[in-house]
Amino acid sequence: MLEDKGNTAVYMMYAYTRIKSIGRTIGNTKLAETIEEFKNIGNISLDHEKELKLAKLLLRFSDIISKISDDLFLHTLSEFMYEVATVFTEFYDACYCVEKDRTTKDIIKINKDRVILCEVTAMTLAKCFDILGLEPVERM
C-alpha cells in the first residue's frame, strides 16, 4: 500500500509533490505571475516530444470523467492517474522547467510554458484525488 513505485497512491502523490516542488522553487509570487500571464495570453508553446505527450494525455481527462460517470468504474480514473504520473515523470526527467546555476543555485531561467504544463498536470491530479476521496499532500 505504501510502495512508491508502480500503480499506487503514493507514486501518484509523489508525482504531485514533485510538481508542487517546482512551484516552491520559483516562488509563489513568480508562479502566480506566470499563471496570470498565461491567462492573458491564452496559449503556450510545446516543442519537445515529452511536453506534447503529457499535454495530449491531459486532454483526455474530460473523456475519462465522462466514462466513469457512465459506468461508475473508478479504476479507470486510477489507471489514468497512473498514466499521468508516469508520463509526467518522463517529462520531468527530459525537460527542465527551472534552470539553476550549478555553483550558486540561483535561478537562471524559468521555462514558463513548462511551468504552466506542470500546473495543469497538478490541477488534473488534484481533481482526480478529490474524486477518489484522497487529500493530496504538497510535500513528502
N, C-alpha and C positions, 0 to 999 in steps of 0.2 A: 504494500500500500504506500510506503514511503520511498520507493525506488525513484531515483531522479533521472532514470533513463527509460526510454520506451513509452508506451501509451499509458501514462499515469498522470494524475492530477498534479503531482509535484513537478514533473517535467514541464507541464504546461504553465504552472505557476512560475517556474524558473525562467521560461521564455518571457513571461510578462514582466518579471522583476528586472530582467536584462534591459528591456525597453525603458522601464522607469529609471534605470541607472543612467541611460543616455540623457534623459531629461534632467536628472540631477547634475550630470557632468557639465552640461551647457548652462545650467541655472534656470530657475523657474521664470525669471523675467525674460531671458532670451527665448525660452521655449514659447512663452505667451506671445512674444513679438513675432516669432516665426509662424505660429498658428494664425495670428491676426493678419499677417502679410499674405498667407495662403488664402484666407477668406476673401481678401480684397482682390487678389489676382485670379484665384479660382482654378489654377492648373499647376501641375508640376511636370518636370522633365525626368523621364525614366529611360536610361540608356543601357544600363548593364542588364544582362540576361537574368540575374538573380532578383533585381528590382522588378522586372517585368513579371517574372514567375510569381512573386509574392503579391503584386498588385492584382494580377488575374485571379489568383486564388481568393483574395479578399472580396472580389466582385461576386463570387459565388455565395456569399453569406445570405443574401435575401432568398436565394433558391433553397438553401438548407433550412432556413426558417419556415418557408412555405411547406417544405416536405415534412418537417417534424410537426407542424400544425395540422397537417392532413392525417399522418399515420401515428402520431404520438410516440414514435420510437426515438428516444433521446440519445441512443447510442450513435445515431447519425451525426448529431451535434458534437459528441465526444470525438468521433473519428475526424470530423472537420477541424476541431481544435488541435488535435494531434498533428494533422497535416499542416496547419498554420504554424504551429510551434516548430516543426521540422523545417519547413521552408524558410521561416524567419531565421532559424539558426544558420542555414546555408547562406542567406542574405547577409547576416551579421558577420559571418566569417569572411565573406568575399568583398563586402562593401563598407568602407569606413564612413561613419556618419560624422564623427568628430576626429579631426587630426590634431595631435598634440606634439609639441617639441619633445624629443626623447630625453633631453637633459633637464630642462626647466619644468616640464609637464604643463606648460602654458598652451592654451588652445591656439592653434594656427589657423584652422579653417573649420567651419561648420557647413556641412552639406545639407542645406535646408530642405531640399526635395526628399532626401533620405530620412531626415528627421520627421517630416510630415508622414511619410510612409510608415515609419515606426509608430507614430502616434495613432494612425488609423488602425494599425495592427493591434495596438494596446486597447483601443476602444472596442474593437471586434472581440478580442479575447475577454475583456471585462464584461461585455454583454453576454457572451457565452457562459461565463462563470455565474452571472446573475441568473440566467435562465435555469442553470443546473442547481442553483441554490448554494453556490460557493462564494465565499468572500475572498477576492484576490488580495494578496499582500504585495507591498511595493519594495520590500527588502527581504532577503533570505539569509 
